[in-house]
Structures are given as C-alpha cells and as structure tokens.
Amino acid sequence: MTRKSSLALGLMSTIAVLAMSQDFPDTNPGITLTVEGSYLQESIDLMLIRQQSRTESREMKFQALKHIKTAIDQGITGGEVLSALEYMALEGTVNKTVYNNRIRNNYPDIRGKVAAYLGDLGSSDAQKILLKMIQAEYEPMILTEVVKSLTKLGINNNNETVRLITKRLNAFDVLLPDNLFALAALEAYETFAYQPGGKLDASTVQVIQRISEGRYHGIIRERAKELLTRLHRYSPTHRPEDITG
C-alpha cells in the first residue's frame, strides 16, 4: 500500500472511530442510532467508498465493493456509489496508470464485479457506464458480465445496446471465439428482439448465423440456431408473448 493510501485509510479510520464514539457513548452501550447518527454513518460510508475505490490497492477496492453492495441493498444507487463504480469500471482500460511500460491499475476481477453491480442499479446512468465498458473492455469474462447486466437493465434506445454488443462480438468471433460471451450475447439478442418495437439489424442476424456455424460449443451453436428459427417465425402481426418455443 502506498504512503498516500495509508494516510487516507488512517484518516478514514479516525473519522469512523469519532463518529462511533458520538453515537455510542460508553455510558450507554445499548443506545441505538438517531436519525442524525444514521445520516452521519451513511456519509462516512460514502466517503469510504470514494477513498477506497480510488486507491491502488486491490484489497481496498474490494472493501469499496463491499460498501457499495451494502449501499445498493439499502437503495442508495447514485452519487458516490455510481461515481465509484464508473471509476473502477474503466480502470486499466480507459484510465491507465503505466509504470515501466506496464499497466499498474489493471484489475479484471474488480471490473467483473463492477459490471455485475451496475446491473443491479436499474438505471440509465448504469447503462451508460456499461456501454463505455463494452467498447473499452478486452477481457471476454468481463464482457460476458457486461452483457448480462445490459440484458438485466433492458435498455436499448435506438438499438445502441444491441449494436455495441454485436460490434464487440464480431471482433471476438474473428479472433478468439468465446462460448460464454457468445451465450450472453444470444440471450441479450432474444431479450431485446422481443421488446415492444424490438428488431435486430442485419449485422446482428449475421453474427448469430456465424455463431450457429462457427467454432463454438455444440450447445452454443444449437442455441443460435434456435434463436434464428424464432426470429424467422416472428413477424409484426404477432406479439412477442404469442411466440412459443
């Protein structure tokens, strides 16, 4: 841990101890948090999220993710939570710290967790961060989590989500086909195709066709063939809920 990180962590620990001493006096160890105390604790937690997410330490970033998970469970999804997720989502790809020609802040495991948490936020702001990730990310494992979260959010304004998924999937299909990434993409395509007004463009249908015939596991190829069949059967005169498997 760097000296700067150590100082920041020490400061945060001191503030946390002071806050706890105010809300939990020794004279009454059974006291409960007041509204003001709860607000103070929330503010401290958000400060911890901000500080820990921006350190160079992987361990501190995991601590930030634990605080973020707690915040999301409590319905806190904006502000520092969103800012910290965006910061960690783009570390090592868009925002790089290079030392001796080596990227020092490349944490794929952190980015994978971030992608999953963004899917839990359920907001257009989270979707925008995920779209940045899918354009910058190069790890298929993380791209799989990104696509899963985009599917969970279900936002596809002007077909932007589908278009970017297809663009990245095309690149991997040519160079390094990945079964899990392809499967996540197929599930996303089906979800977005059956939304009201949903429609897959020609390039997306082509990549599905290539998956059905390409260097993928047999289960993945069959999944692509099934989706092509369902898309072929779909017409504007049918509602998505009327389509049977």
SULZI-V182629 format. One record per residue. N is the residue number from 1. SS is DSSP state (H for helix, E for strand, C for the rest). PSI is psi as a letter, one per 20 degrees, with the letter a starting at -180 (999 if undefined). Layout:
# SULZI-V182629
n=N ss=SS psi=PSI
n=N ss=SS psi=PSI
This chain:
# SULZI-V182629
n=1 ss=C psi=p
n=2 ss=C psi=r
n=3 ss=H psi=h
n=4 ss=H psi=g
n=5 ss=H psi=g
n=6 ss=H psi=g
n=7 ss=H psi=g
n=8 ss=H psi=g
n=9 ss=H psi=h
n=10 ss=H psi=g
n=11 ss=H psi=g
n=12 ss=H psi=h
n=13 ss=H psi=g
n=14 ss=H psi=g
n=15 ss=H psi=g
n=16 ss=H psi=g
n=17 ss=H psi=g
n=18 ss=H psi=g
n=19 ss=H psi=g
n=20 ss=H psi=h
n=21 ss=H psi=h
n=22 ss=H psi=h
n=23 ss=H psi=i
n=24 ss=C psi=m
n=25 ss=C psi=q
n=26 ss=H psi=h
n=27 ss=H psi=i
n=28 ss=H psi=m
n=29 ss=C psi=i
n=30 ss=C psi=j
n=31 ss=C psi=q
n=32 ss=C psi=q
n=33 ss=C psi=p
n=34 ss=C psi=r
n=35 ss=H psi=g
n=36 ss=H psi=h
n=37 ss=H psi=h
n=38 ss=H psi=g
n=39 ss=H psi=g
n=40 ss=H psi=g
n=41 ss=H psi=g
n=42 ss=H psi=g
n=43 ss=H psi=h
n=44 ss=H psi=g
n=45 ss=H psi=g
n=46 ss=H psi=h
n=47 ss=H psi=h
n=48 ss=H psi=g
n=49 ss=H psi=g
n=50 ss=H psi=g
n=51 ss=H psi=g
n=52 ss=H psi=h
n=53 ss=H psi=h
n=54 ss=C psi=j
n=55 ss=C psi=r
n=56 ss=C psi=i
n=57 ss=C psi=p
n=58 ss=H psi=h
n=59 ss=H psi=g
n=60 ss=H psi=h
n=61 ss=H psi=h
n=62 ss=H psi=h
n=63 ss=H psi=g
n=64 ss=H psi=g
n=65 ss=H psi=h
n=66 ss=H psi=g
n=67 ss=H psi=h
n=68 ss=H psi=g
n=69 ss=H psi=g
n=70 ss=H psi=g
n=71 ss=H psi=g
n=72 ss=H psi=g
n=73 ss=H psi=h
n=74 ss=C psi=j
n=75 ss=C psi=j
n=76 ss=C psi=o
n=77 ss=C psi=j
n=78 ss=C psi=a
n=79 ss=H psi=c
n=80 ss=H psi=h
n=81 ss=H psi=g
n=82 ss=H psi=g
n=83 ss=H psi=g
n=84 ss=H psi=g
n=85 ss=H psi=g
n=86 ss=H psi=g
n=87 ss=H psi=g
n=88 ss=H psi=h
n=89 ss=H psi=h
n=90 ss=C psi=j
n=91 ss=E psi=p
n=92 ss=C psi=i
n=93 ss=C psi=f
n=94 ss=C psi=g
n=95 ss=E psi=o
n=96 ss=C psi=q
n=97 ss=C psi=o
n=98 ss=E psi=p
n=99 ss=E psi=p
n=100 ss=C psi=l
n=101 ss=C psi=k
n=102 ss=E psi=p
n=103 ss=E psi=p
n=104 ss=C psi=h
n=105 ss=C psi=l
n=106 ss=C psi=o
n=107 ss=C psi=n
n=108 ss=H psi=h
n=109 ss=H psi=h
n=110 ss=H psi=g
n=111 ss=H psi=h
n=112 ss=H psi=g
n=113 ss=H psi=g
n=114 ss=H psi=g
n=115 ss=H psi=g
n=116 ss=H psi=g
n=117 ss=H psi=h
n=118 ss=H psi=h
n=119 ss=H psi=h
n=120 ss=H psi=i
n=121 ss=H psi=h
n=122 ss=C psi=k
n=123 ss=C psi=r
n=124 ss=H psi=h
n=125 ss=H psi=g
n=126 ss=H psi=h
n=127 ss=H psi=h
n=128 ss=H psi=h
n=129 ss=H psi=g
n=130 ss=H psi=h
n=131 ss=H psi=h
n=132 ss=H psi=g
n=133 ss=H psi=g
n=134 ss=H psi=h
n=135 ss=H psi=h
n=136 ss=H psi=h
n=137 ss=C psi=q
n=138 ss=C psi=i
n=139 ss=C psi=o
n=140 ss=H psi=h
n=141 ss=H psi=g
n=142 ss=H psi=g
n=143 ss=H psi=h
n=144 ss=H psi=g
n=145 ss=H psi=h
n=146 ss=H psi=g
n=147 ss=H psi=h
n=148 ss=H psi=g
n=149 ss=H psi=h
n=150 ss=H psi=h
n=151 ss=H psi=g
n=152 ss=H psi=g
n=153 ss=H psi=h
n=154 ss=C psi=k
n=155 ss=C psi=p
n=156 ss=C psi=l
n=157 ss=H psi=p
n=158 ss=H psi=k
n=159 ss=H psi=k
n=160 ss=H psi=g
n=161 ss=H psi=g
n=162 ss=H psi=g
n=163 ss=H psi=g
n=164 ss=H psi=h
n=165 ss=H psi=g
n=166 ss=H psi=g
n=167 ss=H psi=g
n=168 ss=H psi=h
n=169 ss=H psi=h
n=170 ss=H psi=g
n=171 ss=H psi=g
n=172 ss=H psi=h
n=173 ss=H psi=h
n=174 ss=H psi=g
n=175 ss=H psi=g
n=176 ss=C psi=n
n=177 ss=C psi=p
n=178 ss=C psi=p
n=179 ss=H psi=g
n=180 ss=H psi=h
n=181 ss=H psi=g
n=182 ss=H psi=g
n=183 ss=H psi=g
n=184 ss=H psi=h
n=185 ss=H psi=g
n=186 ss=H psi=g
n=187 ss=H psi=h
n=188 ss=H psi=g
n=189 ss=H psi=g
n=190 ss=H psi=g
n=191 ss=H psi=g
n=192 ss=H psi=h
n=193 ss=H psi=h
n=194 ss=C psi=j
n=195 ss=C psi=q
n=196 ss=C psi=p
n=197 ss=C psi=j
n=198 ss=C psi=q
n=199 ss=C psi=p
n=200 ss=C psi=p
n=201 ss=C psi=r
n=202 ss=H psi=h
n=203 ss=H psi=h
n=204 ss=H psi=g
n=205 ss=H psi=h
n=206 ss=H psi=g
n=207 ss=H psi=h
n=208 ss=H psi=g
n=209 ss=H psi=g
n=210 ss=H psi=h
n=211 ss=H psi=g
n=212 ss=H psi=h
n=213 ss=H psi=i
n=214 ss=C psi=a
n=215 ss=C psi=l
n=216 ss=C psi=r
n=217 ss=C psi=q
n=218 ss=H psi=h
n=219 ss=H psi=h
n=220 ss=H psi=g
n=221 ss=H psi=g
n=222 ss=H psi=h
n=223 ss=H psi=g
n=224 ss=H psi=g
n=225 ss=H psi=g
n=226 ss=H psi=g
n=227 ss=H psi=h
n=228 ss=H psi=g
n=229 ss=H psi=g
n=230 ss=H psi=h
n=231 ss=H psi=h
n=232 ss=H psi=h
n=233 ss=H psi=h
n=234 ss=C psi=p
n=235 ss=C psi=r
n=236 ss=C psi=i
n=237 ss=C psi=i
n=238 ss=C psi=q
n=239 ss=C psi=q
n=240 ss=H psi=h
n=241 ss=H psi=i
n=242 ss=H psi=i
n=243 ss=C psi=p
n=244 ss=C psi=q
n=245 ss=C psi=999
